Amino acid sequence: MKLTKLTATLIFIAEILLTGYPGHAQINLKFGVYTTDKPTAMIKQFRPIITAIEENLTRETGQFVHIDIQVAPSYEKGILDLVQGRVDFARFGPASYIEAKGQNHALRILAMESKNGKKRFYGIICVAKGSPLKSMADLKNKRFAFGDERSTIGRYLSQLHLMKSGITAENLGYFEYLGRHDKVGTAVALGQFDAGALKESTFNKLVAKGEPLQALARFENVTKPWVASADLDNVTFKVLQKILLEMKDKEALKALKKDGFATGSHADYQIVENAIQTNRGFFRRTE
């Protein structure tokens, strides 16, 4: 009899360890994001919101939910992870979403991030503090730092803004893709480049840390989409979408530097899609 009770207790404990709750299967999901900042900073930023999603999914489904954060070392790897179903859902920049959607039409937008109730924010073209460069026209023959070659702000929208100001690749003295937004800001602050394009939040963070930077120009962008893989089942998709749209966890949203989520569709990203389609003009040489 004692052996039977002991066996039952061990089975109960094993169930908890293996599934989180006795009698229920554990739901394991993978959330994907690529490095736009240092990987440690990415985990610090996303862990609170992912924990909040885990707790809400557990409550909604009645099953223990665990979500792994998978940080891809590059935009390309992050896109492939979602396109090929190695992650269940991901947070992308608009250009990465457009590229991923082009590779897998079955990808679906769960929600868009919201800042002050809006779905638009800004990219910055920055220069060093005290720079003699005062207008976009002054960038001719100067050294320019872009972000990643797949970046919305770090490439497509900043190059579109340059084109609208009469600046193309052949007008710049030199340009380079540095990858992360923080690397762009630091390189400009150190005088390695005359100007660079980065997201406004990174610009503000670097300035707050004392980096000698100032804004030369601002241009509009669309907030980031959270996108579900083609393999995520419809039930989980709908519950996850509901949780994001109803997210009220202030600490989690504060870490994300957003105040909530809004409904989104492919049409919201038309301006970015247009920037990508016209990007060839930035590299066109005049006769």
Secondary structure as GFF3:
##gff-version 3
##sequence-region A 1 287
A	DSSP	alpha_helix	2	19	.	.	.	ID=ss1
A	DSSP	beta_strand	27	34	.	.	.	ID=ss2
A	DSSP	alpha_helix	39	61	.	.	.	ID=ss3
A	DSSP	beta_strand	65	72	.	.	.	ID=ss4
A	DSSP	alpha_helix	75	83	.	.	.	ID=ss5
A	DSSP	beta_strand	89	91	.	.	.	ID=ss6
A	DSSP	alpha_helix	94	103	.	.	.	ID=ss7
A	DSSP	beta_strand	108	114	.	.	.	ID=ss8
A	DSSP	beta_strand	120	128	.	.	.	ID=ss9
A	DSSP	three_ten_helix	136	139	.	.	.	ID=ss10
A	DSSP	beta_strand	143	146	.	.	.	ID=ss11
A	DSSP	pi_helix	152	157	.	.	.	ID=ss12
A	DSSP	alpha_helix	158	164	.	.	.	ID=ss13
A	DSSP	three_ten_helix	169	171	.	.	.	ID=ss14
A	DSSP	beta_strand	174	177	.	.	.	ID=ss15
A	DSSP	alpha_helix	181	189	.	.	.	ID=ss16
A	DSSP	beta_strand	195	199	.	.	.	ID=ss17
A	DSSP	alpha_helix	200	208	.	.	.	ID=ss18
A	DSSP	beta_strand	213	222	.	.	.	ID=ss19
A	DSSP	beta_strand	225	228	.	.	.	ID=ss20
A	DSSP	alpha_helix	234	245	.	.	.	ID=ss21
A	DSSP	alpha_helix	250	256	.	.	.	ID=ss22
A	DSSP	beta_strand	260	262	.	.	.	ID=ss23
A	DSSP	three_ten_helix	266	269	.	.	.	ID=ss24
A	DSSP	alpha_helix	270	277	.	.	.	ID=ss25
A	DSSP	three_ten_helix	279	283	.	.	.	ID=ss26
###
